[in-house]
Amino acid sequence: MIDELTGHWGMKWEDAVFIGYVDGQEVIRRNYSRNPVPTELRVAARFQRLLVSVRRN
């Protein structure tokens, strides 16, 4: 089951409901809103090292 949906800033979302069944019985349900409220910000570096150049006058 999907616990987290990832996306990018500015993406268009629609409301969605995912329902999981086992032997015909609903066992899990996840609701996703088209206008979610951010609760967490994750930042990841694109590179593990930064190259620095020093300019001297």
C-alpha positions as CSV (number, residue, x, y, z in Angstrom):
1,M,0.0,0.0,0.0
2,I,1.2,3.5,-0.7
3,D,2.0,5.3,2.6
4,E,3.6,8.4,1.0
5,L,3.2,10.1,-2.4
6,T,6.0,12.1,-3.7
7,G,5.8,15.0,-6.1
8,H,7.4,18.2,-7.2
9,W,6.5,21.8,-6.4
10,G,3.7,23.0,-8.7
11,M,2.4,19.6,-9.8
12,K,-1.3,19.3,-10.3
13,W,-3.0,16.7,-8.0
14,E,-6.5,15.3,-7.9
15,D,-8.3,13.7,-4.9
16,A,-7.7,10.0,-4.8
17,V,-8.7,7.0,-2.7
18,F,-6.7,3.7,-2.7
19,I,-8.5,0.7,-1.2
20,G,-6.8,-2.6,-0.6
21,Y,-8.8,-5.9,-0.4
22,V,-7.9,-9.4,0.8
23,D,-10.5,-12.1,0.0
24,G,-13.1,-9.5,-0.9
25,Q,-12.8,-7.7,2.4
26,E,-11.4,-4.1,2.6
27,V,-8.3,-4.2,4.7
28,I,-6.8,-0.8,4.2
29,R,-7.8,2.6,2.8
30,R,-5.7,5.7,2.0
31,N,-7.2,9.1,1.1
32,Y,-5.2,11.8,-0.7
33,S,-6.3,15.3,-1.0
34,R,-5.8,17.5,-4.1
35,N,-4.8,20.4,-1.8
36,P,-2.6,18.7,0.9
37,V,-1.1,20.8,3.7
38,P,2.7,20.3,3.8
39,T,3.8,18.8,7.1
40,E,7.4,18.1,6.3
41,L,10.2,19.5,4.1
42,R,12.9,17.1,2.8
43,V,16.1,18.5,1.3
44,A,18.7,16.4,-0.4
45,A,22.0,17.5,-1.8
46,R,22.4,16.9,-5.5
47,F,26.1,16.2,-5.1
48,Q,28.0,14.9,-2.1
49,R,30.9,17.3,-2.6
50,L,30.8,21.0,-3.3
51,L,33.6,22.5,-5.5
52,V,34.7,25.9,-4.3
53,S,36.7,28.3,-6.3
54,V,38.3,31.3,-4.5
55,R,38.7,34.5,-6.5
56,R,41.5,36.7,-5.4
57,N,41.7,40.4,-6.4
